[in-house]
Amino acid sequence: MRLWIACLLVMIIGAHIAMWTSDMPRDLALRLTLINAAGWAVILLPAWAVSKWAAAHKHR
């Protein structure tokens, strides 16, 4: 599971690096980076929190 998350993070970071090194205007790259980061945070943070909650209640 951790390998998949690590691969996902490497791909996301790689895509952002590719976007920032392209000839795209900087303000557009910044806007897209912030939108993308917010989107991934909305997806991944609740999943991480639920897994921590489930692990805490598993030991009861």
GURO-570124 format. One record per atom (N, C-alpha, C): residue number from 1; x, y, z. Coordinates in nm, 2 decimals. Layout:
# GURO-570124
NODE num      X      Y      Z
NODE NUM      X      Y      Z
...
//
This chain:
# GURO-570124
NODE num      X      Y      Z
NODE   1   0.08  -0.12   0.00
NODE   1   0.00   0.00   0.00
NODE   1   0.09   0.13   0.00
NODE   2   0.19   0.12   0.08
NODE   2   0.28   0.24   0.09
NODE   2   0.35   0.27  -0.04
NODE   3   0.38   0.16  -0.12
NODE   3   0.45   0.17  -0.24
NODE   3   0.36   0.24  -0.34
NODE   4   0.23   0.21  -0.34
NODE   4   0.13   0.28  -0.43
NODE   4   0.12   0.42  -0.40
NODE   5   0.12   0.46  -0.27
NODE   5   0.11   0.60  -0.23
NODE   5   0.24   0.67  -0.27
NODE   6   0.35   0.61  -0.25
NODE   6   0.48   0.67  -0.29
NODE   6   0.48   0.69  -0.44
NODE   7   0.44   0.59  -0.52
NODE   7   0.43   0.61  -0.67
NODE   7   0.34   0.72  -0.71
NODE   8   0.22   0.73  -0.64
NODE   8   0.13   0.83  -0.67
NODE   8   0.19   0.97  -0.64
NODE   9   0.25   0.99  -0.53
NODE   9   0.32   1.11  -0.50
NODE   9   0.43   1.15  -0.59
NODE  10   0.51   1.05  -0.63
NODE  10   0.62   1.08  -0.73
NODE  10   0.56   1.12  -0.86
NODE  11   0.45   1.06  -0.91
NODE  11   0.39   1.10  -1.03
NODE  11   0.33   1.24  -1.03
NODE  12   0.26   1.27  -0.91
NODE  12   0.20   1.41  -0.90
NODE  12   0.31   1.51  -0.90
NODE  13   0.42   1.49  -0.82
NODE  13   0.53   1.58  -0.81
NODE  13   0.60   1.60  -0.95
NODE  14   0.62   1.49  -1.01
NODE  14   0.68   1.49  -1.15
NODE  14   0.60   1.57  -1.25
NODE  15   0.46   1.55  -1.24
NODE  15   0.38   1.63  -1.33
NODE  15   0.39   1.78  -1.30
NODE  16   0.40   1.81  -1.17
NODE  16   0.41   1.96  -1.14
NODE  16   0.54   2.01  -1.18
NODE  17   0.65   1.93  -1.17
NODE  17   0.78   1.98  -1.22
NODE  17   0.78   2.00  -1.37
NODE  18   0.71   1.90  -1.44
NODE  18   0.70   1.92  -1.59
NODE  18   0.62   2.04  -1.62
NODE  19   0.52   2.07  -1.55
NODE  19   0.43   2.18  -1.58
NODE  19   0.51   2.31  -1.56
NODE  20   0.59   2.32  -1.44
NODE  20   0.66   2.44  -1.41
NODE  20   0.78   2.46  -1.50
NODE  21   0.84   2.36  -1.56
NODE  21   0.95   2.37  -1.65
NODE  21   0.91   2.39  -1.80
NODE  22   0.78   2.38  -1.82
NODE  22   0.73   2.40  -1.96
NODE  22   0.72   2.55  -1.99
NODE  23   0.67   2.59  -2.11
NODE  23   0.66   2.73  -2.15
NODE  23   0.53   2.79  -2.10
NODE  24   0.46   2.72  -2.01
NODE  24   0.33   2.77  -1.96
NODE  24   0.36   2.90  -1.88
NODE  25   0.27   3.00  -1.89
NODE  25   0.28   3.12  -1.81
NODE  25   0.28   3.09  -1.66
NODE  26   0.37   3.16  -1.58
NODE  26   0.39   3.12  -1.44
NODE  26   0.26   3.14  -1.36
NODE  27   0.18   3.24  -1.39
NODE  27   0.06   3.26  -1.31
NODE  27  -0.04   3.15  -1.34
NODE  28  -0.05   3.10  -1.46
NODE  28  -0.14   2.98  -1.49
NODE  28  -0.08   2.86  -1.42
NODE  29   0.05   2.84  -1.42
NODE  29   0.11   2.72  -1.35
NODE  29   0.08   2.72  -1.20
NODE  30   0.09   2.84  -1.14
NODE  30   0.07   2.86  -1.00
NODE  30  -0.08   2.83  -0.97
NODE  31  -0.17   2.88  -1.05
NODE  31  -0.31   2.86  -1.03
NODE  31  -0.34   2.71  -1.04
NODE  32  -0.29   2.64  -1.14
NODE  32  -0.32   2.50  -1.16
NODE  32  -0.26   2.41  -1.05
NODE  33  -0.14   2.45  -1.00
NODE  33  -0.07   2.38  -0.90
NODE  33  -0.16   2.39  -0.77
NODE  34  -0.21   2.51  -0.74
NODE  34  -0.29   2.53  -0.62
NODE  34  -0.42   2.45  -0.63
NODE  35  -0.48   2.45  -0.74
NODE  35  -0.61   2.38  -0.76
NODE  35  -0.58   2.23  -0.75
NODE  36  -0.47   2.18  -0.81
NODE  36  -0.44   2.04  -0.80
NODE  36  -0.41   2.00  -0.66
NODE  37  -0.33   2.08  -0.59
NODE  37  -0.29   2.04  -0.45
NODE  37  -0.42   2.04  -0.36
NODE  38  -0.51   2.14  -0.38
NODE  38  -0.63   2.14  -0.30
NODE  38  -0.71   2.01  -0.33
NODE  39  -0.72   1.98  -0.46
NODE  39  -0.80   1.86  -0.50
NODE  39  -0.75   1.73  -0.44
NODE  40  -0.62   1.71  -0.44
NODE  40  -0.56   1.59  -0.38
NODE  40  -0.57   1.60  -0.23
NODE  41  -0.56   1.71  -0.17
NODE  41  -0.58   1.72  -0.02
NODE  41  -0.72   1.68   0.01
NODE  42  -0.82   1.72  -0.06
NODE  42  -0.96   1.68  -0.04
NODE  42  -0.98   1.53  -0.05
NODE  43  -0.91   1.47  -0.14
NODE  43  -0.92   1.33  -0.16
NODE  43  -0.84   1.25  -0.06
NODE  44  -0.71   1.29  -0.04
NODE  44  -0.62   1.20   0.04
NODE  44  -0.63   1.22   0.19
NODE  45  -0.66   1.35   0.24
NODE  45  -0.66   1.37   0.38
NODE  45  -0.78   1.30   0.45
NODE  46  -0.90   1.30   0.40
NODE  46  -1.00   1.22   0.47
NODE  46  -0.98   1.07   0.47
NODE  47  -0.92   1.02   0.36
NODE  47  -0.89   0.88   0.35
NODE  47  -0.78   0.84   0.46
NODE  48  -0.68   0.93   0.47
NODE  48  -0.58   0.90   0.57
NODE  48  -0.64   0.91   0.71
NODE  49  -0.73   1.01   0.74
NODE  49  -0.79   1.03   0.87
NODE  49  -0.88   0.91   0.90
NODE  50  -0.95   0.86   0.81
NODE  50  -1.04   0.74   0.83
NODE  50  -0.95   0.62   0.86
NODE  51  -0.84   0.60   0.79
NODE  51  -0.76   0.49   0.82
NODE  51  -0.70   0.50   0.96
NODE  52  -0.66   0.61   1.00
NODE  52  -0.61   0.63   1.14
NODE  52  -0.72   0.60   1.24
NODE  53  -0.84   0.65   1.21
NODE  53  -0.95   0.63   1.30
NODE  53  -0.98   0.48   1.31
NODE  54  -0.98   0.41   1.20
NODE  54  -1.01   0.27   1.20
NODE  54  -0.90   0.19   1.27
NODE  55  -0.78   0.23   1.26
NODE  55  -0.67   0.16   1.33
NODE  55  -0.68   0.18   1.48
NODE  56  -0.73   0.30   1.52
NODE  56  -0.74   0.33   1.66
NODE  56  -0.86   0.24   1.72
NODE  57  -0.96   0.23   1.65
NODE  57  -1.08   0.15   1.70
NODE  57  -1.06   0.00   1.68
NODE  58  -0.96  -0.04   1.60
NODE  58  -0.94  -0.19   1.58
NODE  58  -0.88  -0.25   1.71
NODE  59  -0.81  -0.18   1.79
NODE  59  -0.74  -0.23   1.91
NODE  59  -0.84  -0.24   2.03
NODE  60  -0.96  -0.19   2.02
NODE  60  -1.05  -0.19   2.13
NODE  60  -1.11  -0.33   2.15
//
